[in-house]
Amino acid sequence: MLFRTGPSDWDDAIIRARDELEEPRIALGGHVGAGYQLSRRIGLDAGIGYTQIGWQEPLSYEGFIFRDPNDHEIPVRGTFIYVLHYLDLRLGATLTLGQGRWRSISALGMAPALLIAARTRIRSEYSDGRLTHTSREPMERFNTFNLFPYFSTGVAFHPGGRWEWRLQPSVRYGAMRITNGSVAANVFSGTVDFGVWFTL
């Protein structure tokens, strides 16, 4: 999500143009954690994990030409792909409602995160159907630390014994800017989290 840090009609125009072009991307991640039940309904969770957050935007070849320096043919279509890779520490509280095998479970918390890699890729498509990819790692463009408040709610299935299965749609928002300048940016993501829990 882009926003300007000062009054500027030019920056407003840049933000409008980028907002129209940007598209969400499917990404993967995983966490390992532990929880402690304070009561039947209230619990605490902590975990460490890896998260991807990314977006993409189509490349327009009107008014300028981008092409692979090793290729002399002009692409017919292209896509900028941005992927940020975070290592995060998840700290939160859970609320469990219901009894029996199926229960409602929600979580609210904060995840401090360290950017461990940032990659951009340009995917170019040519008239003969050929695809090429050009990649780079512009770590210097992005701030390396962020805070991600998160909220999730879903269902837990307890078939018996010590195992529990959870399916929780989750929303995360980067509270700190990933870039600085007259046009700055924050990131957010919506995920579907699937987990397996074992009770000690």
C-alpha positions in Angstrom: 0.0 0.0 0.0 1.6 3.3 -1.2 1.2 6.7 0.5 2.9 10.0 0.2 4.9 11.5 3.1 4.3 15.1 2.0 2.0 17.2 -0.3 2.7 16.5 -3.9 0.3 16.2 -6.9 3.1 14.3 -8.8 3.3 11.7 -6.0 -0.5 11.4 -6.0 -0.4 10.6 -9.7 2.4 8.0 -9.2 0.3 6.3 -6.4 -2.8 6.2 -8.5 -1.0 4.6 -11.4 0.8 2.0 -9.2 -2.4 1.1 -7.3 -4.2 0.4 -10.6 -1.4 -1.9 -11.8 -0.4 -3.9 -8.6 -1.8 -7.4 -8.2 -1.6 -9.8 -5.2 0.6 -12.9 -5.5 0.2 -16.3 -3.9 3.0 -17.0 -1.5 4.1 -19.7 1.0 5.3 -19.7 4.6 5.5 -21.8 7.7 5.8 -21.6 11.5 6.7 -23.8 14.4 5.4 -22.7 17.8 4.1 -23.6 21.2 1.0 -22.6 23.2 -0.1 -22.5 26.8 -3.8 -22.6 27.8 -4.5 -20.1 30.7 -8.1 -21.4 30.8 -10.5 -23.4 28.7 -11.0 -20.4 26.4 -7.9 -18.2 26.6 -4.4 -19.2 25.6 -1.0 -17.8 24.6 1.0 -18.7 21.5 4.6 -18.1 20.5 6.4 -19.3 17.4 9.1 -18.6 14.9 8.7 -18.9 11.2 9.3 -17.9 7.6 6.9 -15.7 5.6 6.7 -14.5 2.0 4.9 -11.3 1.1 4.8 -10.2 -2.5 3.0 -8.5 -5.4 3.3 -8.1 -9.1 2.4 -5.6 -11.8 2.2 -5.8 -15.6 4.9 -4.1 -17.6 3.8 -1.6 -20.2 6.0 -1.3 -23.3 4.3 1.9 -24.4 6.7 4.9 -24.3 9.7 2.8 -23.3 11.3 -0.5 -24.0 12.6 -2.9 -21.5 14.3 -6.0 -22.7 17.0 -8.5 -21.7 20.4 -7.0 -22.6 21.4 -10.4 -24.1 18.2 -10.6 -26.3 17.6 -8.3 -29.3 13.9 -9.1 -29.6 11.3 -6.8 -28.0 8.9 -8.7 -25.7 5.1 -8.5 -26.3 4.2 -8.8 -22.5 6.0 -8.6 -19.2 5.5 -8.7 -15.5 7.4 -7.2 -12.6 7.3 -9.6 -9.6 8.4 -8.6 -6.1 8.9 -11.0 -3.2 10.0 -10.1 0.3 11.2 -13.0 2.5 10.8 -12.5 6.3 11.9 -14.4 9.4 9.5 -13.6 12.2 8.7 -14.2 15.8 4.9 -14.6 16.4 3.5 -13.6 19.9 -0.2 -13.7 20.4 -3.3 -14.7 22.4 -6.0 -17.2 21.3 -9.7 -17.5 22.1 -11.4 -20.9 21.8 -15.2 -21.3 21.8 -17.3 -24.4 21.7 -16.9 -28.0 22.9 -16.7 -31.3 21.2 -14.7 -32.1 18.1 -15.4 -28.9 16.2 -14.5 -25.6 17.8 -14.1 -21.9 16.8 -10.6 -20.5 17.4 -9.3 -16.9 16.9 -5.9 -15.4 17.4 -4.6 -11.8 17.8 -1.0 -10.8 18.2 2.2 -9.2 16.9 5.1 -10.6 14.9 8.4 -8.7 14.8 10.0 -9.6 11.5 13.5 -9.4 9.9 13.8 -9.1 6.1 16.3 -11.8 5.1 15.9 -11.5 1.3 14.2 -9.3 -1.3 14.0 -10.4 -4.9 12.5 -8.8 -8.0 12.0 -10.8 -11.2 11.0 -9.6 -14.7 9.1 -12.2 -16.7 9.1 -11.4 -20.4 6.9 -13.1 -23.0 7.8 -13.0 -26.7 5.6 -13.4 -29.8 6.8 -17.0 -30.3 5.6 -17.9 -26.8 9.1 -18.0 -25.3 9.5 -16.8 -21.7 12.6 -15.3 -20.1 13.3 -14.3 -16.5 15.7 -11.6 -15.2 16.3 -11.5 -11.5 18.0 -9.3 -9.0 18.2 -8.8 -5.2 17.6 -5.1 -4.3 18.0 -5.5 -0.5 19.2 -1.9 -0.2 15.8 -0.6 -1.3 13.9 -2.0 1.6 13.9 -1.6 5.4 15.1 -4.7 7.1 12.8 -4.6 10.2 9.0 -4.6 10.4 6.2 -5.3 12.9 3.2 -7.3 11.7 0.0 -7.2 13.8 -2.1 -10.1 12.8 -5.6 -11.5 13.3 -6.9 -14.9 12.4 -10.2 -16.8 13.0 -11.2 -20.3 11.9 -12.0 -23.7 13.1 -10.2 -26.4 15.1 -11.0 -30.1 14.7 -10.2 -32.3 17.7 -10.7 -36.0 16.7 -9.6 -37.3 20.1 -6.4 -37.9 21.9 -3.7 -35.3 21.8 -3.9 -34.1 18.2 -5.8 -31.1 16.9 -6.1 -29.7 13.3 -6.7 -26.0 12.6 -7.8 -24.0 9.6 -7.5 -20.2 10.1 -7.8 -17.4 7.5 -5.4 -14.7 8.7 -4.7 -11.1 8.0 -1.3 -9.4 8.6 -0.4 -5.8 8.2 3.1 -4.3 8.1 3.0 -1.4 10.6 6.4 -0.1 9.5 7.3 1.2 6.1 9.2 -1.1 3.8 10.5 1.9 1.7 11.3 5.5 2.5 11.1 8.6 0.3 8.4 10.9 -0.9 6.3 7.9 -1.8 6.6 5.2 0.9 5.0 1.8 1.2 3.5 -0.6 3.7 2.7 -4.3 3.0 -0.2 -6.5 4.0 -1.2 -10.1 3.3 -4.2 -12.4 3.6 -3.4 -16.1 4.1 -5.1 -19.4 4.9 -3.2 -21.0 7.7 -3.4 -24.8 8.1 -1.8 -26.3 11.3 -1.4 -29.4 13.4 -1.2 -29.1 17.2 -0.1 -31.7 19.7 -1.1 -31.4 23.4 1.5 -32.3 26.0 
